[in-house]
Amino acid sequence: MFQAAGLLGLAGLLDTKTGELARKPAALLGALLGLAQVEDPRRWEEWEIKGASLLAERQAKKGGRKDDGGGSIESAHQSP
């Protein structure tokens, strides 16, 4: 659960300070349901590349510690 919350925070979908979702729960669930239906491997590869890039950027900012999106991480959309 903590990893999922960390990933939501990195994506800007969760306020990591308050724990509040940035969107209505029903809207977020609907988006996830739509995402789950995407079968195009090129889309998934594109998303994986973007995600890996952001995770690597966060890892570099943390001094090389592994950052898998879990824990208390500020949103990537906030200024450092």
N, CA, C and O atoms as CSV, one atom per row, in Angstrom:
chain,resi,resn,atom,element,x,y,z
A,1,MET,N,N,0.811,-1.201,0.000
A,1,MET,CA,C,0.000,0.000,0.000
A,1,MET,C,C,0.852,1.262,0.000
A,1,MET,O,O,0.545,2.231,-0.695
A,2,PHE,N,N,1.939,1.241,0.796
A,2,PHE,CA,C,2.783,2.427,0.865
A,2,PHE,C,C,3.406,2.729,-0.490
A,2,PHE,O,O,3.521,3.892,-0.875
A,3,GLN,N,N,3.812,1.680,-1.224
A,3,GLN,CA,C,4.404,1.882,-2.536
A,3,GLN,C,C,3.378,2.504,-3.487
A,3,GLN,O,O,3.714,3.412,-4.248
A,4,ALA,N,N,2.144,2.029,-3.452
A,4,ALA,CA,C,1.103,2.584,-4.316
A,4,ALA,C,C,0.876,4.059,-3.988
A,4,ALA,O,O,0.727,4.877,-4.895
A,5,ALA,N,N,0.848,4.402,-2.709
A,5,ALA,CA,C,0.672,5.801,-2.315
A,5,ALA,C,C,1.846,6.641,-2.792
A,5,ALA,O,O,1.657,7.773,-3.237
A,6,GLY,N,N,3.052,6.101,-2.703
A,6,GLY,CA,C,4.231,6.825,-3.176
A,6,GLY,C,C,4.173,7.078,-4.670
A,6,GLY,O,O,4.525,8.163,-5.134
A,7,LEU,N,N,3.734,6.088,-5.421
A,7,LEU,CA,C,3.613,6.247,-6.868
A,7,LEU,C,C,2.525,7.260,-7.219
A,7,LEU,O,O,2.694,8.057,-8.142
A,8,LEU,N,N,1.417,7.232,-6.492
A,8,LEU,CA,C,0.364,8.231,-6.717
A,8,LEU,C,C,0.892,9.631,-6.423
A,8,LEU,O,O,0.564,10.583,-7.130
A,9,GLY,N,N,1.709,9.754,-5.379
A,9,GLY,CA,C,2.311,11.045,-5.055
A,9,GLY,C,C,3.244,11.519,-6.150
A,9,GLY,O,O,3.199,12.687,-6.537
A,10,LEU,N,N,4.086,10.638,-6.654
A,10,LEU,CA,C,5.006,10.998,-7.734
A,10,LEU,C,C,4.257,11.451,-8.978
A,10,LEU,O,O,4.709,12.348,-9.689
A,11,ALA,N,N,3.120,10.836,-9.239
A,11,ALA,CA,C,2.322,11.183,-10.415
A,11,ALA,C,C,1.497,12.450,-10.198
A,11,ALA,O,O,0.845,12.931,-11.125
A,12,GLY,N,N,1.521,12.991,-8.986
A,12,GLY,CA,C,0.748,14.193,-8.698
A,12,GLY,C,C,-0.724,13.915,-8.435
A,12,GLY,O,O,-1.550,14.827,-8.488
A,13,LEU,N,N,-1.055,12.659,-8.152
A,13,LEU,CA,C,-2.448,12.285,-7.905
A,13,LEU,C,C,-2.778,12.180,-6.426
A,13,LEU,O,O,-3.919,11.900,-6.057
A,14,LEU,N,N,-1.775,12.405,-5.575
A,14,LEU,CA,C,-1.958,12.316,-4.134
A,14,LEU,C,C,-1.135,13.413,-3.475
A,14,LEU,O,O,0.047,13.577,-3.780
A,15,ASP,N,N,-1.752,14.158,-2.582
A,15,ASP,CA,C,-1.019,15.148,-1.795
A,15,ASP,C,C,-0.277,14.386,-0.706
A,15,ASP,O,O,-0.898,13.875,0.226
A,16,THR,N,N,1.044,14.307,-0.817
A,16,THR,CA,C,1.817,13.482,0.111
A,16,THR,C,C,1.904,14.077,1.506
A,16,THR,O,O,2.292,13.384,2.446
A,17,LYS,N,N,1.553,15.335,1.657
A,17,LYS,CA,C,1.559,15.941,2.995
A,17,LYS,C,C,0.271,15.630,3.755
A,17,LYS,O,O,0.294,15.386,4.962
A,18,THR,N,N,-0.861,15.643,3.028
A,18,THR,CA,C,-2.155,15.428,3.688
A,18,THR,C,C,-2.711,14.021,3.466
A,18,THR,O,O,-3.565,13.563,4.226
A,19,GLY,N,N,-2.231,13.339,2.433
A,19,GLY,CA,C,-2.769,12.024,2.098
A,19,GLY,C,C,-4.058,12.096,1.295
A,19,GLY,O,O,-4.678,11.070,1.014
A,20,GLU,N,N,-4.461,13.307,0.927
A,20,GLU,CA,C,-5.696,13.488,0.152
A,20,GLU,C,C,-5.438,13.249,-1.328
A,20,GLU,O,O,-4.397,13.635,-1.860
A,21,LEU,N,N,-6.406,12.602,-1.993
A,21,LEU,CA,C,-6.316,12.411,-3.434
A,21,LEU,C,C,-6.489,13.745,-4.143
A,21,LEU,O,O,-7.231,14.610,-3.678
A,22,ALA,N,N,-5.805,13.912,-5.268
A,22,ALA,CA,C,-5.910,15.134,-6.060
A,22,ALA,C,C,-7.160,15.117,-6.946
A,22,ALA,O,O,-7.551,16.149,-7.491
A,23,ARG,N,N,-7.770,13.970,-7.085
A,23,ARG,CA,C,-8.989,13.805,-7.881
A,23,ARG,C,C,-10.029,13.079,-7.036
A,23,ARG,O,O,-9.707,12.489,-6.006
A,24,LYS,N,N,-11.269,13.131,-7.482
A,24,LYS,CA,C,-12.318,12.384,-6.792
A,24,LYS,C,C,-12.009,10.893,-6.901
A,24,LYS,O,O,-11.542,10.434,-7.944
A,25,PRO,N,N,-12.266,10.128,-5.826
A,25,PRO,CA,C,-11.975,8.690,-5.865
A,25,PRO,C,C,-12.615,7.976,-7.055
A,25,PRO,O,O,-11.984,7.113,-7.666
A,26,ALA,N,N,-13.854,8.323,-7.389
A,26,ALA,CA,C,-14.530,7.664,-8.510
A,26,ALA,C,C,-13.824,7.969,-9.830
A,26,ALA,O,O,-13.726,7.098,-10.695
A,27,ALA,N,N,-13.334,9.198,-9.991
A,27,ALA,CA,C,-12.626,9.562,-11.220
A,27,ALA,C,C,-11.302,8.817,-11.320
A,27,ALA,O,O,-10.934,8.336,-12.391
A,28,LEU,N,N,-10.593,8.725,-10.213
A,28,LEU,CA,C,-9.317,8.010,-10.209
A,28,LEU,C,C,-9.537,6.522,-10.500
A,28,LEU,O,O,-8.796,5.926,-11.281
A,29,LEU,N,N,-10.539,5.933,-9.881
A,29,LEU,CA,C,-10.843,4.526,-10.136
A,29,LEU,C,C,-11.228,4.316,-11.594
A,29,LEU,O,O,-10.790,3.349,-12.218
A,30,GLY,N,N,-12.039,5.209,-12.139
A,30,GLY,CA,C,-12.421,5.100,-13.549
A,30,GLY,C,C,-11.212,5.166,-14.469
A,30,GLY,O,O,-11.126,4.422,-15.446
A,31,ALA,N,N,-10.280,6.057,-14.157
A,31,ALA,CA,C,-9.059,6.160,-14.960
A,31,ALA,C,C,-8.240,4.878,-14.866
A,31,ALA,O,O,-7.709,4.402,-15.869
A,32,LEU,N,N,-8.138,4.323,-13.670
A,32,LEU,CA,C,-7.392,3.073,-13.490
A,32,LEU,C,C,-8.065,1.913,-14.226
A,32,LEU,O,O,-7.386,1.056,-14.793
A,33,LEU,N,N,-9.389,1.890,-14.216
A,33,LEU,CA,C,-10.114,0.848,-14.955
A,33,LEU,C,C,-9.841,0.960,-16.454
A,33,LEU,O,O,-9.659,-0.049,-17.135
A,34,GLY,N,N,-9.816,2.181,-16.956
A,34,GLY,CA,C,-9.489,2.390,-18.364
A,34,GLY,C,C,-8.062,1.973,-18.672
A,34,GLY,O,O,-7.798,1.347,-19.698
A,35,LEU,N,N,-7.155,2.319,-17.792
A,35,LEU,CA,C,-5.747,1.953,-17.960
A,35,LEU,C,C,-5.571,0.441,-17.981
A,35,LEU,O,O,-4.785,-0.090,-18.767
A,36,ALA,N,N,-6.299,-0.243,-17.122
A,36,ALA,CA,C,-6.192,-1.702,-17.040
A,36,ALA,C,C,-6.628,-2.382,-18.340
A,36,ALA,O,O,-6.240,-3.522,-18.600
A,37,GLN,N,N,-7.423,-1.699,-19.152
A,37,GLN,CA,C,-7.905,-2.286,-20.402
A,37,GLN,C,C,-6.958,-2.057,-21.575
A,37,GLN,O,O,-7.150,-2.633,-22.646
A,38,VAL,N,N,-5.941,-1.224,-21.387
A,38,VAL,CA,C,-4.991,-0.948,-22.471
A,38,VAL,C,C,-4.121,-2.181,-22.689
A,38,VAL,O,O,-3.429,-2.635,-21.778
A,39,GLU,N,N,-4.167,-2.710,-23.895
A,39,GLU,CA,C,-3.406,-3.918,-24.208
A,39,GLU,C,C,-2.236,-3.655,-25.155
A,39,GLU,O,O,-1.465,-4.569,-25.444
A,40,ASP,N,N,-2.094,-2.434,-25.637
A,40,ASP,CA,C,-1.028,-2.096,-26.580
A,40,ASP,C,C,0.323,-2.089,-25.861
A,40,ASP,O,O,0.570,-1.213,-25.033
A,41,PRO,N,N,1.198,-3.049,-26.161
A,41,PRO,CA,C,2.483,-3.122,-25.463
A,41,PRO,C,C,3.356,-1.893,-25.688
A,41,PRO,O,O,4.193,-1.565,-24.847
A,42,ARG,N,N,3.167,-1.212,-26.812
A,42,ARG,CA,C,3.951,0.022,-27.056
A,42,ARG,C,C,3.564,1.113,-26.072
A,42,ARG,O,O,4.425,1.856,-25.601
A,43,ARG,N,N,2.291,1.220,-25.758
A,43,ARG,CA,C,1.850,2.217,-24.772
A,43,ARG,C,C,2.439,1.912,-23.405
A,43,ARG,O,O,2.925,2.808,-22.714
A,44,TRP,N,N,2.394,0.625,-23.015
A,44,TRP,CA,C,2.937,0.233,-21.716
A,44,TRP,C,C,4.439,0.479,-21.667
A,44,TRP,O,O,4.968,0.899,-20.638
A,45,GLU,N,N,5.132,0.218,-22.782
A,45,GLU,CA,C,6.576,0.465,-22.826
A,45,GLU,C,C,6.867,1.962,-22.700
A,45,GLU,O,O,7.793,2.361,-21.994
A,46,GLU,N,N,6.081,2.779,-23.381
A,46,GLU,CA,C,6.242,4.231,-23.298
A,46,GLU,C,C,6.043,4.708,-21.856
A,46,GLU,O,O,6.824,5.513,-21.348
A,47,TRP,N,N,5.006,4.209,-21.213
A,47,TRP,CA,C,4.736,4.596,-19.824
A,47,TRP,C,C,5.839,4.098,-18.898
A,47,TRP,O,O,6.223,4.795,-17.959
A,48,GLU,N,N,6.350,2.893,-19.156
A,48,GLU,CA,C,7.428,2.354,-18.331
A,48,GLU,C,C,8.687,3.205,-18.456
A,48,GLU,O,O,9.376,3.448,-17.465
A,49,ILE,N,N,8.987,3.656,-19.668
A,49,ILE,CA,C,10.164,4.506,-19.877
A,49,ILE,C,C,10.012,5.814,-19.110
A,49,ILE,O,O,10.948,6.253,-18.443
A,50,LYS,N,N,8.839,6.438,-19.198
A,50,LYS,CA,C,8.593,7.684,-18.459
A,50,LYS,C,C,8.711,7.462,-16.958
A,50,LYS,O,O,9.324,8.264,-16.253
A,51,GLY,N,N,8.127,6.377,-16.475
A,51,GLY,CA,C,8.181,6.076,-15.046
A,51,GLY,C,C,9.591,5.790,-14.576
A,51,GLY,O,O,10.010,6.274,-13.525
A,52,ALA,N,N,10.326,5.006,-15.350
A,52,ALA,CA,C,11.707,4.685,-14.982
A,52,ALA,C,C,12.562,5.938,-14.955
A,52,ALA,O,O,13.435,6.082,-14.098
A,53,SER,N,N,12.315,6.842,-15.885
A,53,SER,CA,C,13.064,8.096,-15.929
A,53,SER,C,C,12.817,8.928,-14.673
A,53,SER,O,O,13.756,9.449,-14.072
A,54,LEU,N,N,11.555,9.049,-14.282
A,54,LEU,CA,C,11.229,9.822,-13.081
A,54,LEU,C,C,11.800,9.158,-11.831
A,54,LEU,O,O,12.336,9.844,-10.960
A,55,LEU,N,N,11.693,7.838,-11.733
A,55,LEU,CA,C,12.247,7.136,-10.572
A,55,LEU,C,C,13.765,7.301,-10.507
A,55,LEU,O,O,14.320,7.486,-9.424
A,56,ALA,N,N,14.446,7.237,-11.662
A,56,ALA,CA,C,15.900,7.422,-11.687
A,56,ALA,C,C,16.270,8.842,-11.276
A,56,ALA,O,O,17.255,9.049,-10.567
A,57,GLU,N,N,15.486,9.815,-11.718
A,57,GLU,CA,C,15.718,11.213,-11.342
A,57,GLU,C,C,15.579,11.390,-9.833
A,57,GLU,O,O,16.407,12.044,-9.200
A,58,ARG,N,N,14.538,10.812,-9.267
A,58,ARG,CA,C,14.321,10.902,-7.818
A,58,ARG,C,C,15.436,10.199,-7.054
A,58,ARG,O,O,15.878,10.677,-6.010
A,59,GLN,N,N,15.888,9.058,-7.580
A,59,GLN,CA,C,16.972,8.311,-6.939
A,59,GLN,C,C,18.248,9.147,-6.933
A,59,GLN,O,O,18.958,9.183,-5.927
A,60,ALA,N,N,18.543,9.814,-8.033
A,60,ALA,CA,C,19.739,10.651,-8.119
A,60,ALA,C,C,19.661,11.807,-7.127
A,60,ALA,O,O,20.666,12.163,-6.511
A,61,LYS,N,N,18.476,12.397,-6.966
A,61,LYS,CA,C,18.297,13.500,-6.019
A,61,LYS,C,C,18.453,13.040,-4.582
A,61,LYS,O,O,18.806,13.833,-3.709
A,62,LYS,N,N,18.190,11.759,-4.329
A,62,LYS,CA,C,18.301,11.220,-2.975
A,62,LYS,C,C,19.695,10.658,-2.714
A,62,LYS,O,O,19.908,9.983,-1.707
A,63,GLY,N,N,20.642,10.926,-3.602
A,63,GLY,CA,C,22.008,10.481,-3.388
A,63,GLY,C,C,22.249,9.028,-3.715
A,63,GLY,O,O,23.118,8.393,-3.119
A,64,GLY,N,N,21.485,8.487,-4.664
A,64,GLY,CA,C,21.724,7.126,-5.108
A,64,GLY,C,C,20.933,6.063,-4.380
A,64,GLY,O,O,20.992,4.893,-4.757
A,65,ARG,N,N,20.181,6.441,-3.328
A,65,ARG,CA,C,19.341,5.449,-2.647
A,65,ARG,C,C,18.246,5.001,-3.588
A,65,ARG,O,O,17.708,5.798,-4.356
A,66,LYS,N,N,17.915,3.718,-3.527
A,66,LYS,CA,C,16.852,3.197,-4.382
A,66,LYS,C,C,15.529,3.843,-4.005
A,66,LYS,O,O,15.184,3.916,-2.826
A,67,ASP,N,N,14.792,4.309,-5.000
A,67,ASP,CA,C,13.486,4.935,-4.799
A,67,ASP,C,C,12.482,4.220,-5.682
A,67,ASP,O,O,12.442,4.443,-6.892
A,68,ASP,N,N,11.668,3.357,-5.080
A,68,ASP,CA,C,10.694,2.604,-5.863
A,68,ASP,C,C,9.308,3.221,-5.800
A,68,ASP,O,O,8.323,2.595,-6.191
A,69,GLY,N,N,9.235,4.455,-5.305
A,69,GLY,CA,C,7.949,5.116,-5.223
A,69,GLY,C,C,7.251,4.927,-3.898
A,69,GLY,O,O,6.203,5.529,-3.666
A,70,GLY,N,N,7.801,4.112,-3.025
A,70,GLY,CA,C,7.178,3.875,-1.729
A,70,GLY,C,C,7.558,4.931,-0.716
A,70,GLY,O,O,8.472,5.726,-0.933
A,71,GLY,N,N,6.853,4.925,0.379
A,71,GLY,CA,C,7.197,5.822,1.476
A,71,GLY,C,C,6.695,7.230,1.277
A,71,GLY,O,O,5.798,7.485,0.473
A,72,SER,N,N,7.282,8.129,2.015
A,72,SER,CA,C,6.865,9.522,2.023
A,72,SER,C,C,7.679,10.310,1.013
A,72,SER,O,O,8.798,10.732,1.305
A,73,ILE,N,N,7.123,10.509,-0.169
A,73,ILE,CA,C,7.818,11.202,-1.239
A,73,ILE,C,C,6.956,12.369,-1.679
A,73,ILE,O,O,5.751,12.218,-1.878
A,74,GLU,N,N,7.576,13.538,-1.833
A,74,GLU,CA,C,6.833,14.685,-2.308
A,74,GLU,C,C,6.492,14.491,-3.776
A,74,GLU,O,O,7.182,13.766,-4.492
A,75,SER,N,N,5.453,15.127,-4.207
A,75,SER,CA,C,5.032,15.021,-5.596
A,75,SER,C,C,6.112,15.537,-6.528
A,75,SER,O,O,6.772,16.532,-6.232
A,76,ALA,N,N,6.290,14.870,-7.639
A,76,ALA,CA,C,7.286,15.270,-8.631
A,76,ALA,C,C,6.914,16.598,-9.272
A,76,ALA,O,O,7.749,17.227,-9.923
A,77,HIS,N,N,5.676,17.031,-9.096
A,77,HIS,CA,C,5.227,18.268,-9.709
A,77,HIS,C,C,5.466,19.478,-8.819
A,77,HIS,O,O,5.142,20.602,-9.203
A,78,GLN,N,N,6.027,19.263,-7.640
A,78,GLN,CA,C,6.318,20.367,-6.738
A,78,GLN,C,C,7.737,20.839,-6.963
A,78,GLN,O,O,8.590,20.060,-7.387
A,79,SER,N,N,8.001,22.100,-6.687
A,79,SER,CA,C,9.354,22.634,-6.797
A,79,SER,C,C,10.209,22.074,-5.685
A,79,SER,O,O,9.716,21.842,-4.581
A,80,PRO,N,N,11.522,21.846,-5.964
A,80,PRO,CA,C,12.407,21.317,-4.908
A,80,PRO,C,C,12.602,22.294,-3.784
A,80,PRO,O,O,13.316,21.998,-2.826
